[in-house]
Amino acid sequence: MSTLAQFDIAGRSALVTGAASGIGLAYAECMAEAGAKVTLTDIDAAGAKREAARLAEEGYETRWAACDVADLAQVAQAFDDHVAAFGGCDIAFANAGLDVGGGFWTPEGNRNPDGQIDVYDPERWYKSIGVNLNGAFHTVREAARVMKANALRDGGRRGGSIVITSSNAAEVNEAIVGVPYMAAKAGVKHFMRHAAYELAAYGIRVNAIAPGPFVTNIGDGWVKKNPAAKAAWDELVPVGRMAETYQIKPLALLLASDAGSYITGAHVMIDGGMQLGPVKPLNETGPVKQD
């Protein structure tokens, strides 16, 4: 098989959670651009509807659904409706996530009084785990349920591909990042590996993409609104800049397509080298102001 032919997903279908903006929207665009039929789901129903309509106007086959991934019933319904519309599900992106606040340090090098463990709001913890970890479980659970039918239909040759959005926070300690987000993404990493181990027998591959600093709407788009914060992040990244969401598309297509047919259980970093350590350690960004 030729190299380019292995990336062809024409005729397949993909469901993407958290697809109204950011990395989820990049996944949805990538799948559509590569020929797949795509369902965009998001708790932001208006955003999912808007982006699905835009892609449809550009000639792609898309639909949308409102879905809160913290609610298993909503996730199950989204997959059932996707299968009813497209005849099955070949690709699923468990992407939806949220940021409930920063870590114990700010990017500018100051202590963050709201991000320290001894005063951390438990409700923020529960909300983060509910979306970032439980939401990934709900999505993988329902994707596996419908993809097992592919394995039975195709003799196990191509059950499907599930891609979870993890984070480089699953691999490294980041003082800037909130503690529940880091815990959730570390859980996502090991859950992905277990799911890959279990589902391989059905021809279902499970992998995770672990982004580093990307410019998205997470955290209410605070990086877009705060040039100083973005500049501080840029200084911490070894390649010298935060990433734009289009840069994640080639990796997403690799893992979703037959080009990644021998890849499962992988936690793939795409973080500009952040796992190597920041160019300027946090304690060198300036004086640390105590509480």
C-alpha positions, 0 to 999 in steps of 0.5 A: 500500500502506498504511503499516502493511501494509508492516510485515506479515510474517505467513507469512514465516519468520526465523532469528536467531542468538544468540537466547537472550538480549539483542538476538538474543532481542529480534529473535526476539520482534519477528519472532514478534510480527509474525507470522513463524515463527522459529528461535532459534539459539544456542551456548547450546542450553538458552537457545535451547530455553527462549526458543523454548518460552516464545514457543510458549506465548505462541502463536507458531510457533517452533523452536530449534537449537544453533549455534556461528556460528564453525563454518560446518557448524553454520550451514549445518545450522541453515539447512537445518533451518529451510528443511525446517521452514518451507519457506524462509527470508525473514529472517535476523539474523546477530546472534551476538556476544561480548565478550572483554574491555574496551579500554585504558580502563575506564568509570571512567577508569582504564587497563586493563592487559589491554586494551592492544595491546602485551600483548593476548592473541592468543587473545582476538583470534582468538576475537572475530574468529571469532565477530563477523566470521567468524560474520557471514560464515557466516550471510550466506553460508548465508542467501544460499544459501537466499534465492536460491531465493526470488528464483527462485521469486518472480521476484526480487521478494522474495529476502529480508532479511538484517540483521547486528548491527554496533556503533557501535564500527564508526564511532567510537573507543571506548577502553572497547571491546576492540580485536578487537571494534572491528576485527570490527565495522568489518569487518562494516560493509564486508562488509555493504555488499559483500554488499548490492551483490552480492545486490541482483540477487536481491532480497536486501537486506542491512543492519546495525543498529549498537547503542550501549550496550544492557543485555544479557548480553554480557561475561557480563552485566557491566553488569547485575552492576555498577551503578557501571559502568552508571552510568558508561556512562549518563553517557557517552550523550548521551540519558543512559541505556543502552538496553533491548533492546525499543527495538531491535525497531521498527528490526528490523521496519523492515529485515526487512519490506517497509517497508524494501524500498528500504533496502539497504547501510545501517549504521543507528546506534541508540546514543542519540547516542554517535556524536556523542561522549560527553557527558563525554569520558573524560579528564574522568571522573576522574584516569587511573591509569597502569599 
